[in-house]
């Protein structure tokens, strides 16, 4: 699949799924805007990718920073065709009655408000140019409680509803809103989960986690016609049929 002439904004692009998505989309010909708090990491990744990459330091929990990131992308590349809401946090992992309220709330600010802020900033321009794709990283935690993950479960459930809401309101204006539930992925977040020692997910062997380029390749597939049957819904990489369609082994 080619993405020649297309522009993709990726939040949480400094590592893990976000960094791999940047490489996958750039290899497909896209211009990529790399959005993350880690200034040095996104600058290094932009240097690796080359002139078709733009590094934008940004805290997605702050709307004005997100709006400026989208504006910078539009100014540099002429518009946004795909927004990938990937930025997400898990720490601190804690049982609900012991959780620090401010830290719990910060997860909501990043994982839920950050998704809304990306949509709010990018969708008007997409509509003005005839449409675009908004792909949001979801989780099985959006659909069932996991011990000590109340913040993460609540934020991912909210983000999943944002995908459905965006589809309901704007599919008719060319907006393709789809969620991706990748399962457990071999990223830094999984190392944090393992270190917590809480709940069965933390006990999984590292070999049980899929590589980060699998969801990255799935996102590329979703940005094209393959994702059309899933508008307003969530794709799971636990589905062997999806893995086959994406070409994952």
N, C-alpha and C positions, 0 to 999 in steps of 0.2 A: 504494500500500500504506500502511495506517495503522499506526502504532505507539502509538496513544493508550493511556495507562495502563501502558506498558511502560518499564522502566528499563534503560539501556545503559551499561556501563562501557567506556571506551575508553582504552587505554594509549598512550603516545606521542601524546597529544592536542594538543600545543602547536603542531604544524605539519604540513604535508604531508598524507598520507592520513588521519592521525588527526584533524586539525582539520577536514578536509572531511567525514569521517564524522560528526563531531559536528554539523555544520550539516545534513547530509542527514537524520540520524535525528531531530534536533530539529524540522526542517521537517515530518517525518512524524508528529510528535506525541509523540515519546519524551522522557522525562526522561534527561538525559545527565550522567554523572559523568566529568569530564575529568581524567585522571591523567597527570602528567608531572613531570619534574624542574624544568622552566622555570616557576617560580612566577608571574612576571609575565605570561608568554604565555598560560597557561591561565586566569589571572584576567581578562585582557583578552577572551579568547574567551568565557568565561562571561558577562561583561558584555554582549558582543555578542548572545549567544543569549537571555539573560534568566533569569527565575526558574526555568525548567525545567532549568537547568544548575548543576552543582556543581563547583567547581575544587578538586582535591586534589593538592597537591605530594607527589610520591612517586618514589623510586628503585626501579624494578622489580627491580633486582639484590639487593634486601634483602627477605627474606620478611616480616619484621614490618611493614615499611612497606606492603607490598601487602595484608597481612591487615587493617591499620588502614584502608586505603583502601576495601576491600570493606565492612568494618564501618561506616564512615562513610556509605557509599552506602545500606546497608540501613537504618541509623538515620534517614537523611533521607528516603529514597524508599520504604522498606518492603520492599526486596528487589532482586535483580538478575535480569533476564530474559535479557540478552545480555551476554556478555563478548567484547570485541574485543581480541585480543592483537596489537597493532600496534607497540609499542615495539621499536625495533631500531637497531643501530649498524653501521657499516662501518669507520670509521677506528680505527687506522691501517692502511692498505692496504700490505702488504709481502709479499715472498716468504717462504716458510715458514722457511727456514734463516737469515733475517735478522730475523725478527719478534721484537719485545720480548715475552718470555713473559708478563709481567704484563698488558700491553695486550691480547695475544691472549686471555688468560684472561678479561679483563673483557668482551670481546665474547660469550663463552660465558655469562657471568653475566647479561648483559642479554638476549641473543637466545634463549637456550635455558632457562636457569634462570628467567628472568623469565616465560616462557610457562608453565612448570610452576607457579611461584608463583601466577600468576593463576588457573590451574585449581584448584590446591589450596585457595585461599582462597574461590573463588566457587562451586565445584561442590557442596559439601555443602548450602549454603543453597538452591541450585537444586533439588536432589533433594528436599529437605524441602518445597518448595513445588510439586512436581510436574513439574519439568523446566526446561530453558532451553537457550540456544544458546551455544556457544563457537566463535567464528570467529577463526582465526589466520592472519595474513599470512605466506605462504610465499614461495617464489621458485624460479625455474628452477635456481638455484644449489643447491637441495636435492637435485638429481638428477644433477648433473654438475659436475666440478671447473672452476673458473675461476682463471686465473693470478693469484696474489697475494691470493686471497680464501679461503685455507684456513680461517680463523676463521669467516667468513660462511657458507661452504658447509657446514662441519661443524655450525654452530649451526642453520642452516635445515633440514638433514637431520634433526637431532635433534628439532626442533620439529614437522616433518612426522610423525615417528613418534609423538610425543606425541598428535597429533590422532587417529592410528589407534588408539593405546592407549586413549585416553579413550572413543572410540566403542565399542571392543570391551568395555570394562568397564561402561559406563554407558548405552549406548543404550536398554537395556531399562528404565532408570529415568527416561527422558524427556530425556536429554542429547543434543543435536544438535551433534556436533563436525564441523566442516568447515574445510578450508584454502582459501586464495585465493592463487594465484600471479598477480600483476598484470602481470608483464612489467616493462619499464623505465618509470618514472614521473617526470614533471617535478617533482622535489622537491630539497631541499637535499642529500640523499644522492647524487643523480645529479651534482650540482655537485662533490661531493667525489671521486666516481669519475672525472669528467672531468679534474679537477686532477691526479690521480695519473698520468695518461698511460700507465697499465699495462693491458694486455689490450684486446681489441677493443671491449668495452663502453665504455671511456673515450673511444673514437674516434667514437662515434655522434653524429650531428648532433642538436642539441636538439629539432628538429622530429620526431625518431623516437620521442620519449617521449610517453606518453599523459598527459592531465591528471589531477591527483590526485582530481578528483571522479568519475572513472570507477570506480576501485576502491571509492570510498565508496558509490556507487550500487549496485555489485555486492554489497557487504556488506548493504545494506538488502534487496535481493532474496533473498540467502542466508538472512536471518533469517526469511523467510516460507516459504510452501509451495514456492517455486521451488527452494530448496536441498535439499528432501527426498530427491531422487534421488542426492545426493552425500554422504550421511552417511558419515563416516569416510574421505572421499576429498578430493581437491584439485581445485578449479575453476581453470581457466586463462583469463585474459582474452585470451590469444592465440587462443582458440577463437571463431571468428566466430559459431557457433551460440549460445554463451553471451552474446556481446555483443548479439546480436539479442534474446535472451530478456530481458536486462536493459534493453534499450531504448537502447543506446549508439550513437552515430553518430560 
